[in-house]
């Protein structure tokens, strides 16, 4: 009996050591990707504020995952994710992929990125302040993780629902949906200063309504000196906005 207990403990220790090494390896790969020549000085200047190693670690990102990035924009995160996932994982970008599609053609380091939801249409309805989405289906199944960074605020309620449903459909059961965005005061109505901010409580309720379970939140991007009063592009807060960082899991409805 004692021998069995010892063997079980040794197996557990070996498993933990392997897991620790795996995580450490991924973190090292992220740090290497952050030094890539494809990143501009303007992008690397934001590393200290955006903290990609810690943020991706919080979401449980690993280098052998199948990952979808929604609304990659100019590719700030894509340029980090792509080199890390190139050998053993997979990166798919979807929705608003015009700029990153051009980069994929121009840079070998991004060549393995796949583009999903190519027939999607992001548009504003007549008189609308925020965007809606048509044909948001990514065409991906069983992804390990879906990520989107500072995009949720750009969409009207129907657009946000389309994003959340697309993330749900793309993920495997137990898969992770990670969302980061600029903080708006709870239940504050729209005004000229908060257009690019969104209430985290509203986001949680909407994402839960899509079937996700809230797993955890992080204060990595908490900024006590952002009064949540001004537009995120104003000099007093730009680069120092308070952002919520939420981790959800796909569970059976």
N, C-alpha and C positions, 0 to 999 in steps of 0.2 A: 504493500500500500504506500509506504513512504517513497519507494522508488517511482511509483506512478505520479505521486504529488510533485516530486522533484522534476520529473520529465515534463509534467504539465506546466510548471513554473518556468522551466527553461524555454519551452516552446512559446509561452507568452512573452517572455523577455525578448526572444529572437524576433517574434512578430512585431513587437513595439519598436525594436531597433531598426527593423526594415522599414516600418512606417515613418519613423523619424528621419531616416536617411533619404527616403523618397521625398518627403516634404522639403528637407534641406536642399536636395538636388533641384527641385522645382524653383525654390527661392533663388538659388544660385543662377539658374537659367534666366529667370526674370531680370536679375541684376545685369547679366551679360547682355540681354536684349535691350536694356535701357542704355547701353553704351554703343548701340548700333549706329553706323554711319547714316542710315536712312532717316534718323531722327534729327530734326532741326534744333538749333539753339533755343528757339522759342519754346519748343516742346520739352527739352531737357530742363529748362528753367522752371517748369511747373512740377517737376518730380517731387520736390520737397513739400509742396502743398498737397498734391494729389496722392502721394504715398502709395504707388501701385503695388509694391511688394506686400505691404501690410493689408491693403484692401483686398487683393486677390487671395491672400492667405486666409483672411476672415471668411471669404466665400467658400473656401475649401478647394480652390483651383489647383489642379495637378497637370503635369505636362503630357499626360497620356489620355486626356479627356477629349470628348467631342463637344465643342463649345460653339454657341451662337452668340454673336454680338449684334444687338439691334441698334440701328441708327448710329453707325460708326463715325459719321461726320468726316472730319479731316484725317481720321485714322490715328488719333493720339494713342488710344489703347490697342488698336489693331497692330500697330508697329511693335508693340511689346508682346502681344499674344501670339502673333504669327510665328516668329522665330522659335518660341518655346514649344509650340504645338506641332511644328513642321515635321519632326521625325516620327513621333509616336502618337500624336493626337490629330485633331482636325479642327479647323476654324472656318465657320460659315458666317458671313456678314449678310444682313438683310435689312431692308427698308432704308431709304435715303442713302443709297450706295454709290451715287454718281462719282464723287471725288475719290473714294477708295478703289473703285473699279479702274480708274485711270492709273492709280498708283500701283495696282497689281500688275498692270501691263509694263510699267516702267522699272520695277524693282524686283530682282530675283528673290530677295529675302521675303517678299510677299506673294510669290508666285503660287504657293500651295493654298492660298485662301480661296474658298468657294463663295459664290454669290447666290443667295436665295431670294425668294419673293421678287423675282425680276419683273413680274407683271404688276407689282404693287403701284399704287398711286397715292401720294400724299398731297393733300390739297386743302384749301380753305373754302368752306361754303360761303355763299354770298353774305357779306356783312359780318362774318365770323372773325373772332379774335385769334382763335387757335385752330390747329389742324385736325383733319379727319384722315382716315386711311381706308382705301379700298384694296381688296385682294392682298390681304396681309399674310396669307398662308405661306410659310417659309419653305415648305416642301421637304422638311426634315423630320425624322422620327428618332426617338430614343437618344436624344442629346443628353449629355450629363449636366450641362449648365447653360443657362441663357443669362447674358449680362447686358445691362444698358446703363450708360453714365450720363447724367445731366440732360436727359431727353424727355422725361415724363411730363415736365411742365409745358412742353410745346403743344400738347394735344388737348382737344376738347374731350368731353366725357366719352363720346363714341370712339374717338381715336385711341384713347387710353384703353378702352375695353378691347378694341381690336388688337392692340399690342399684347395685352395680358392673355387673350385667347390664343394668339399666335405662339406665345411662349409656352403656354400649357400644352398645345398640340405638338410642339417640337420636342418637349422633354420626355424622358423615360419616367416611369413611376419612381418617386424618390429623388428625381433630379432637382437641381437648385436654380432658382431664379433670383439673381442679385440686381438690386436697383439702387442707384445713388442719384440724389438731386438736391437742388437748392431749397432751403427751408423757408416756408411761409408761415406766418402766425396762424394758429389753429382757428378755423372758421372765419378768417378774414376774407372779405369780398375782394373782387378784382379792383385794382387801381393802377395808376400809371407807373407805380414803383415796383409792383410785385408780379409783373407779367411773367418773369422767368423764375418764379418761385412757386412751390406747391406745398400744401399742407400734408405733412407725413401721415396724419391720422386718416385723412381722405384716401391717400395712396394705399394704406394698409387695408382699409375697408374694401376698396375696389379690387385689389389683388386677391384678397380673401374671397370675394364674391366670384372670382374666376375659378375658384377651387383650391387655391394655394393655402398652405399653413405657414404662418409666421414662425420662423425658427429662432431668429436672433436679430439684434440690432447692434451697431457699433457707434461709438463716439469718436472714431478716428478723425472725422471731419467736423467735429464740434468747434465752433468759434465763439467764445464768450463775448468778444468785442464786435460781433455783427449784430446790430440791434434789430435785424429783420425789418428794417424800415425803408431801405433804399434799393433801387434797381441794382442787380448784380454787376452791371457794367460800370457803375460809378466808381470813381477813383478811391473813394473812402472804403470800399469793400471788395473791389475786384481782386481776385486772387486770394481772398480771405473770407469767402462766404461760408456761412454755416450750412453744412449739408447733412442730410440724413442718409444713413447707409443701412439698408434692410435686406435680410436674407430670408427667402421663402423656399418651401419645398412642395413639390407636386405630390399630393396624396389622393387617395380614392375619394370621389365625391359621394 
